[in-house]
Amino acid sequence: MRNASKNLPDLGYLNLGRANTVLYQLTPAELVEAALLRREGVLSDTGALAIDTGEFTGRSPKDRFIVEDDITRDTVWWGEVNIKFDSKKFDALYKKVTDYLSEGEIFVRDSSACANEKYHIDIRVITETAYQNLFVHHLFRRPEVANPTSKPEWTVIAAPGFKADPATDGTRQHNFSILNFSKKIVLIGGTGYTGEIKKGIFSVLNFVLPHEKKVLSMHCSANTGAKGDTAIFFGLSGTGKTTLSADPERSLIGDDEHGWSDYTIFNFEGGCYAKCADLTPEKEPQIFSAIKFGALLENINFNDGTREVNFANIDKTENTRVAYPMYYVNNAVIPSLGASPKNIFFLTADAFGVLPPISKLTDAQAMYYFISGYTAKVAGTEAGINEPKTTFSACFGQAFLPLNPVEYARLLGDKLKEHHVNVWLVNTGWTGGPYGTGKRMKLQYTRAMITAAINGQLDHLHYKKHPIFNLNMPVSCPNVPDYILNPRNTWADKYNYDEKANNLAMAFIKNFEQYVNHSNSDIISAGPRVTIAV
C-alpha cells in the first residue's frame, strides 16, 4: 500500500527520505480503510471510526516544551506553561524520532491553518498512524490541490510509538510535545492523543500572529447572524461554549480557535473536535448528526455486544471526543470568516453561585476578566466533598499561550475601542446558592440573555452595580425573571452570599497578583473589591 498512484513529496529535508512506505494525502475513506487493516480501530454503527488513543486520553501540559533560542529567549512567557528545552537536545531527539519513523509506514498530509488568506500558513503533518492523519484531514484546512513539491512553512511530526529516554533526551518522561520556532517544527512522541497535534499548531499561531502580525489569536467559538453580526464565545470546559454557540438561528464560523485581524474574524481550523460525554441528539443535535462515516471517535465505549456508542459511559476518560470536518456542519460558514464582532461573551460556570447571570463589562473590565479566565469546577460527588474549586486559565486558554497573557489582553483592548464591541460576562453556573445548595442556571434563561444581548435588547440604561465585583447587572431582560438577574436576591441567607462573594473576590485578586507588574492602573482597578473581612 505504497500510494504509488500519487506524486510523493521529497522528505529528505526532514531526514525521512528513507521511509519504507510513504502514504501521501490519502482520502478519508482510504485512511479509515488503512486504520481498520492496521487494527487501529473499529467502525461504530453509524460508520464513524472509533479508536483508543492509548495511555494518554488528553494533553500532558507538563510535557510540552519550547526550544529556547534567539527567537524565543526574550519573548516567551517562560514558566510552568512554557518549559524551556535545549536546542541541541532537540536536534538529537529529532534524529531519533525520524530514524524510528523511517523503519515503517508513515502517513503524510499537506494542509494549512487560517481561513484568512493573508495569514494562511502551510503545514505538513507526518503521522505514524492512519487515525492521526484522518484527524489532521478534519481539523486542519484542506488545500484544493496538494503540492507535494513545495516545502511547507511548518511541519508536525507525531510518533506515538516512540518513547523518549528522559535521562538522555531531556524530557520529563517518555512522552513529549516540543515546539521549535527556529526550525518551524512541532515534534510529538510517546502519546497517541490527537489533541497534541491540534494544540501544537494553535500554540504556534498564538506566538506568530500576535507577536509578528498584531492579530489577536483566541481560544473561542464564533457564529454570525443573518445580518452579518458576529458573536464570540470564550469559556473553559463545562461552561457551555459549544452549546451556546451552536444556535440554529445563526451560522457557525468555528468552534474553538480564531484570529481577529483588522476587520475580520477567521477560523484557524477546518473542522471541529467536540466532547462526547453524555452526548444526546436533543442536547447537541449538530454534533450528534456529525458522527457518521469519516468522523473519528476517540476513547468511547460501546453498549455491550453492539457497535452502538454509549456516550454516558466515561470509564476510559471524561474526555471522549469526536473529530469531523466543517462540511459535516449544516449551518457552517464557508469560508470560515466573519466581520469584527458586535458582541463577545465570557462564559463562566461559577459553582459558588455569586456572579450575576449576565453583566456588561467596560473595556478595562473586559481586559481584567480576559486575563483572569475564571470558572469553577465541582470537586466531586463523594460524601462530604461538595466545595467548588476556583479555576483561572488566562485568556481562557493559558496552556496554549507562549506570550504573557497581558499582551493578548492589550490587543483585545485595542480592538474593543476601535470596533465599539459589547462584552458580556455570563454565569452559566449556579444560582440561589453554591453547588450542593443552589441550582444550575436554566439553559433557557442563559439562551434568552444571550439572545437579548445580540438583538440589542439590553442596550438600555437600566443597570445596577454589583457592590463587590462592580459589574453592571441589567435589572430586566426579556424572558428572564427579574429577581434572577441580581444573584444576591436568589440567596435565602444574604450574609452567606456576601461572605462567599468576598471569598471569590479575594481569589480573583490573589490570582491577578502575577499580572500586576505588566498591567496598567485601569486594568488593575477594574477587578473586584473586598467589602468585608474574610
C-alpha positions in Angstrom: 0.0 0.0 0.0 2.7 2.5 -1.1 0.4 5.1 -2.6 2.3 4.9 -5.9 -0.6 6.4 -7.8 0.2 9.9 -6.4 3.2 12.1 -6.5 5.1 11.8 -3.3 6.9 14.7 -1.5 10.6 14.6 -1.1 11.1 14.1 2.6 14.9 14.2 2.6 15.0 17.6 4.2 13.2 16.0 7.2 15.5 13.0 7.5 12.6 10.9 6.3 13.7 10.2 2.7 14.5 6.6 3.7 11.0 5.8 4.9 9.9 2.3 3.8 6.4 3.4 2.8 5.0 6.9 2.3 1.2 7.2 2.2 0.5 10.7 0.9 -2.7 12.7 1.0 -5.0 9.7 1.5 -8.7 10.4 1.3 -10.8 9.9 4.5 -12.1 6.6 3.1 -8.6 5.4 2.4 -7.5 6.4 5.9 -10.4 4.6 7.5 -9.6 1.5 5.4 -5.9 1.7 6.5 -6.8 2.2 10.1 -9.1 -0.9 10.0 -6.4 -3.0 8.3 -3.8 -1.9 10.8 -6.3 -2.7 13.6 -6.2 0.8 15.0 -9.9 0.9 15.5 -13.4 -0.3 14.5 -16.5 1.2 12.9 -19.4 2.3 15.0 -23.0 1.5 14.0 -23.1 5.0 12.3 -19.9 4.3 10.3 -17.6 6.5 12.4 -14.1 5.2 13.1 -13.7 4.5 16.8 -10.2 4.3 18.2 -8.4 4.4 21.6 -5.5 6.8 22.0 -3.8 4.6 24.5 -2.0 5.7 27.6 -2.9 9.3 27.2 -6.5 10.3 26.7 -5.8 14.0 27.0 -2.9 16.5 26.7 0.0 16.3 29.0 0.8 20.0 29.9 3.9 19.2 31.9 5.5 17.5 28.9 5.0 20.4 26.5 8.3 22.3 25.8 9.5 25.2 23.7 13.1 25.3 22.4 15.0 28.2 23.8 16.8 30.1 21.1 17.3 33.6 19.7 13.6 33.8 18.7 12.1 32.7 21.9 14.6 33.6 24.6 13.4 37.1 25.4 9.8 36.8 24.1 8.3 33.6 25.5 6.5 33.7 28.9 8.7 31.1 30.5 7.4 29.1 33.5 5.1 26.3 34.2 3.2 26.8 31.0 6.2 27.2 28.7 9.0 25.0 29.7 12.5 25.5 28.2 14.1 22.8 26.0 17.7 22.8 24.9 18.2 23.2 21.1 21.0 20.5 21.0 18.8 18.1 22.9 16.0 18.8 20.3 18.3 18.0 17.4 19.3 14.7 18.9 15.8 13.7 19.8 14.5 14.8 16.4 17.0 12.4 14.7 15.9 9.5 16.9 12.3 10.1 16.1 12.8 10.4 12.3 15.1 7.3 12.3 12.4 5.4 14.1 9.7 6.5 11.7 11.8 5.7 8.6 11.6 2.0 9.6 7.9 1.6 8.8 4.9 3.2 7.1 4.3 6.9 7.5 1.2 9.0 6.6 1.9 12.4 5.1 -0.6 15.2 4.7 -0.2 18.7 3.4 -2.7 21.1 5.0 -2.9 24.6 6.3 -4.3 26.9 9.0 -6.2 30.2 8.9 -9.2 30.9 6.7 -8.0 34.5 6.1 -5.5 34.0 3.2 -3.4 37.0 4.4 -2.4 34.9 7.5 -2.5 31.5 5.9 0.3 29.1 6.8 1.1 25.8 5.1 1.6 22.8 7.3 2.9 19.3 6.5 2.0 16.6 9.0 3.7 13.3 9.3 2.0 10.7 11.4 2.8 7.1 12.4 -0.9 6.1 12.4 -3.8 6.4 9.9 -6.2 7.7 12.5 -3.9 10.6 13.4 -3.8 11.5 9.7 -7.6 11.3 9.5 -7.8 13.7 12.4 -5.5 16.1 10.6 -7.7 16.0 7.5 -10.6 17.0 9.6 -9.1 19.6 11.9 -6.7 21.4 9.6 -7.7 23.2 6.5 -7.7 21.2 3.3 -6.0 22.5 0.2 -8.0 22.3 -3.1 -4.9 20.8 -4.7 -2.0 19.5 -2.6 1.5 20.4 -3.8 4.0 17.7 -2.8 6.9 19.5 -4.3 6.7 22.6 -2.1 8.3 22.9 1.3 5.7 24.0 3.9 6.2 26.7 6.4 5.6 24.4 9.4 5.9 20.7 10.0 4.3 18.5 12.6 5.8 15.0 13.3 3.8 12.7 15.5 5.2 9.3 16.6 3.1 7.8 19.4 5.1 4.5 19.3 8.4 6.3 20.0 9.3 6.7 23.7 11.9 9.1 24.9 14.6 8.3 27.5 14.4 11.2 29.9 17.9 10.7 31.2 19.4 11.3 27.7 16.7 13.1 25.8 16.0 15.9 28.2 12.3 15.2 28.5 10.4 14.7 31.8 9.1 11.3 30.9 8.7 9.2 27.7 6.1 11.4 26.1 6.7 14.9 24.8 5.4 17.7 22.6 8.1 20.2 21.6 7.8 23.5 19.6 10.9 24.7 17.7 10.2 28.2 16.3 13.6 28.4 14.5 13.2 25.2 12.7 9.4 25.5 12.5 8.8 22.0 13.7 6.4 20.5 16.2 7.8 17.2 17.4 5.4 14.8 19.3 6.2 11.4 20.6 5.0 8.8 23.1 1.4 9.8 23.0 -1.4 8.9 20.6 -3.7 11.7 21.8 -4.6 13.7 18.7 -5.2 16.9 20.6 -1.5 17.4 20.9 -1.3 17.9 17.1 -4.1 20.4 17.1 -2.9 22.4 20.1 0.7 22.3 18.9 -0.2 24.4 15.9 -2.6 26.6 18.0 0.4 27.4 20.3 2.4 28.3 17.2 -0.3 30.7 16.0 -0.6 32.2 19.5 3.0 33.2 19.1 3.3 34.2 15.5 0.0 36.1 15.0 0.1 38.4 18.0 3.8 38.9 18.1 4.6 39.3 14.4 1.3 40.2 12.8 -0.6 42.1 15.6 -3.5 39.7 15.1 -5.4 38.6 18.3 -5.4 34.8 18.5 -8.3 33.5 20.6 -9.5 30.2 22.2 -13.2 30.7 21.4 -16.1 29.8 19.3 -17.8 32.2 16.8 -21.0 32.5 14.9 -22.8 35.0 12.8 -26.3 36.2 12.2 -28.3 36.8 9.0 -27.2 40.4 9.0 -23.5 39.5 9.3 -23.3 40.3 13.0 -20.5 38.2 14.6 -20.6 36.9 18.2 -17.7 35.3 20.0 -17.8 32.9 22.9 -14.9 32.3 25.3 -15.2 29.7 28.1 -13.3 26.9 29.7 -14.5 23.3 29.7 -18.0 22.9 31.2 -19.1 26.5 30.7 -21.4 25.8 27.7 -19.2 27.3 24.9 -20.1 24.7 22.3 -23.8 24.5 23.3 -24.4 28.3 23.3 -22.5 29.0 20.1 -24.5 26.2 18.3 -27.5 28.4 17.6 -29.9 27.2 14.8 -30.7 30.8 14.0 -27.1 31.6 13.4 -24.3 30.2 11.3 -21.1 28.7 12.8 -17.8 30.2 11.9 -15.9 27.8 14.1 -16.0 26.1 17.5 -12.6 26.6 19.1 -9.7 28.6 17.5 -9.9 32.0 15.8 -8.0 35.1 14.9 -9.2 38.7 14.9 -7.4 40.8 12.3 -8.3 44.4 11.4 -11.9 43.8 10.4 -12.2 40.1 10.2 -12.8 37.1 12.5 -11.3 33.9 10.9 -11.3 30.3 11.9 -7.8 28.7 12.2 -9.2 25.2 11.6 -11.1 23.2 9.1 -13.2 21.1 11.5 -14.5 20.5 15.0 -13.2 18.5 17.9 -16.2 18.1 20.2 -16.6 16.4 23.6 -18.9 13.4 23.6 -19.6 12.8 27.3 -23.4 12.4 27.8 -24.0 13.5 24.2 -27.6 13.2 23.0 -29.4 14.3 19.8 -31.6 16.6 21.9 -28.8 18.5 23.7 -26.3 18.6 20.8 -28.0 17.8 17.5 -25.3 19.4 15.4 -22.5 17.2 17.0 -24.7 14.1 17.1 -25.5 14.2 13.4 -21.8 14.6 12.5 -20.9 11.2 13.9 -21.1 9.3 10.6 -18.7 7.7 8.2 -15.4 9.5 8.2 -15.8 11.0 11.6 -13.2 10.0 14.3 -14.4 8.9 17.7 -11.9 8.8 20.5 -11.9 6.7 23.7 -15.6 6.0 23.7 -17.4 2.8 24.9 -20.0 0.7 23.1 -23.1 -0.8 24.6 -22.4 -4.5 25.4 -22.5 -6.7 22.4 -23.1 -3.9 19.9 -21.3 -1.1 18.0 -23.7 1.4 19.4 -21.8 4.2 21.3 -22.7 4.6 24.9 -22.0 8.3 25.3 -22.8 8.1 29.1 -20.0 5.6 29.7 -16.9 7.5 30.5 -14.9 4.6 32.1 -11.9 5.3 29.8 -12.0 9.1 30.2 -14.3 12.0 30.7 -12.6 13.5 27.6 -14.3 11.4 25.0 -14.2 13.2 21.7 -15.3 13.2 18.0 -13.4 15.0 15.2 -15.2 15.9 11.9 -14.7 18.4 9.1 -16.6 21.7 8.9 -18.6 20.4 5.9 -20.3 18.0 8.2 -22.0 21.0 9.9 -25.2 22.1 8.1 -25.0 25.8 9.0 -21.3 26.3 8.7 -19.9 29.5 7.1 -17.8 28.6 4.1 -15.1 30.1 4.0 -14.9 30.4 7.8 -14.8 34.2 8.0 -16.9 36.8 9.7 -16.9 40.6 10.4 -15.4 42.0 13.6 -17.7 41.0 16.5 -20.6 43.1 17.8 -20.8 41.0 21.0 -18.3 39.0 23.0 -19.3 36.6 25.7 -17.1 35.4 28.6 -18.7 32.2 29.9 -18.1 31.1 33.4 -19.7 28.3 35.4 -19.5 29.9 38.8 -20.2 27.0 41.1 -20.1 29.4 44.1 -23.3 31.0 42.8 -22.2 34.6 43.4 -21.6 36.1 39.9 -24.5 37.7 38.0 -26.1 35.6 35.3 -25.2 38.3 32.8 -23.3 41.6 33.2 -22.0 44.2 30.8 -18.3 44.9 31.1 -16.3 48.1 30.5 -13.2 47.8 28.2 -11.0 47.7 31.3 -13.1 45.1 32.9 -13.1 43.0 29.7 -9.3 43.0 29.8 -9.3 42.1 33.5 -11.7 39.2 33.2 -10.0 38.1 30.0 -6.6 37.9 31.7 -8.3 36.1 34.7 -10.1 33.4 32.6 -12.3 32.3 35.5 -14.6 29.3 36.0 -15.2 27.0 39.0 -15.2 23.2 38.9 -17.1 21.0 41.2 -14.8 18.8 43.3 -16.9 15.7 43.1 -20.0 14.0 44.4 -18.4 11.8 47.1 -19.8 12.2 50.6 -18.5 15.4 52.2 -16.9 16.7 49.1 -19.1 19.3 47.6 -17.0 22.5 47.6 -16.3 24.1 44.2 -12.8 24.8 43.2 -11.7 28.1 41.6 -10.0 27.7 38.2 -8.2 30.5 36.4 -6.8 30.0 32.9 -5.5 33.2 31.4 -7.3 34.3 28.2 -9.5 31.1 28.6 -6.6 29.1 27.2 -3.5 29.6 29.4 -2.0 26.2 28.4 -1.5 27.4 24.8 -0.1 30.9 25.4 3.6 31.3 24.5 3.4 35.1 25.4 2.5 36.8 28.6 -1.4 37.0 28.9 -1.3 40.7 29.3 0.0 41.0 25.7 -3.2 39.3 24.4 -5.3 41.5 26.7 -3.7 44.7 25.3 -4.6 43.6 21.8 -8.1 42.8 22.9 -8.4 46.3 24.5 -7.2 48.0 21.3 -9.8 46.1 19.2 -12.6 46.8 21.6 -12.0 50.5 21.4 -11.6 50.5 17.7 -14.8 48.5 16.9 -17.0 49.5 19.9 -17.8 45.9 20.9 -20.2 44.9 23.7 -18.5 42.5 26.1 -20.7 40.4 28.5 -19.7 38.2 31.5 -22.2 35.3 31.6 -22.5 33.0 34.5 -23.8 29.6 33.3 -23.2 28.1 36.8 -25.2 28.2 40.0 -27.9 30.5 41.3 -29.6 30.6 44.8 -26.5 29.2 46.5 -23.3 27.3 45.7 -23.1 23.8 44.3 -24.9 21.5 46.7 -27.3 24.2 47.8 -28.3 26.2 44.8 -29.4 25.1 41.3 -27.7 25.3 37.9 -28.8 28.2 35.9 -31.5 27.2 33.5 -30.2 26.9 29.9 -33.4 28.6 28.6 -32.6 31.7 30.7 -28.9 31.8 29.6 -30.0 31.4 26.0 -32.6 34.2 26.5 -30.0 36.6 27.9 -27.5 35.9 25.1 -30.3 36.4 22.5 -31.3 39.7 24.2 -27.7 40.9 24.2 -27.2 40.0 20.5 -30.5 41.6 19.5 -29.8 44.8 21.3 -32.5 44.4 23.9 -30.0 45.1 26.7 -28.8 48.3 25.1 -30.5 50.4 27.8 -29.5 52.3 30.9 -31.4 50.1 33.4 -28.4 48.6 35.2 -27.4 48.1 38.8 -23.8 47.9 40.1 -22.7 44.8 41.9 -21.2 46.1 45.2 -18.2 43.7 45.3 -17.4 42.9 41.6 -18.5 46.4 40.4 -20.3 44.7 37.4 -23.2 46.3 35.6 -26.2 44.0 36.0 -29.3 44.6 33.9 -32.5 45.0 36.0 -34.6 43.4 33.4 -34.2 41.0 30.4 -36.9 39.6 28.1 -38.0 36.0 29.1 -35.9 36.0 32.3 -37.4 36.7 35.8 -36.1 40.0 37.1 -35.1 38.6 40.5 -32.6 36.2 39.0 -30.5 39.0 37.4 -29.1 40.0 40.8 -27.6 36.9 42.4 -27.9 38.2 45.9 -31.7 38.2 45.5 -31.7 34.4 44.9 -30.0 33.5 48.2 -32.0 32.9 51.3 -29.1 33.8 53.6 -27.9 37.2 52.3 -24.9 37.4 54.8 -23.7 34.0 53.5 -23.9 35.3 49.9 -21.8 38.4 50.9 -19.2 36.1 52.6 -19.0 33.8 49.5 -18.8 36.8 47.1 -16.0 38.3 49.1 -14.1 35.0 49.2 -14.3 34.8 45.4 -13.2 38.4 45.1 -10.1 37.5 47.2 -9.4 34.6 44.9 -9.5 36.9 41.8 -7.2 39.5 43.5 -4.7 36.8 44.6 -4.6 35.2 41.1 -4.1 38.6 39.4 -1.1 39.5 41.5 1.1 37.7 38.9 0.0 40.1 36.3 0.1 43.4 38.2 3.6 44.4 37.2 2.6 44.0 33.5 -0.8 45.7 33.7 -1.8 49.4 33.8 -3.8 51.0 36.6 -7.1 50.9 34.6 -6.9 47.1 34.2 -5.9 46.6 37.9 -8.7 48.8 39.2 -11.3 47.0 37.1 -11.2 44.0 39.4 -13.4 43.2 42.4 -13.1 44.8 45.8 -13.4 43.0 49.2 -16.1 44.8 51.3 -16.0 42.7 54.5 -13.2 40.9 56.3 -12.9 37.3 55.1 
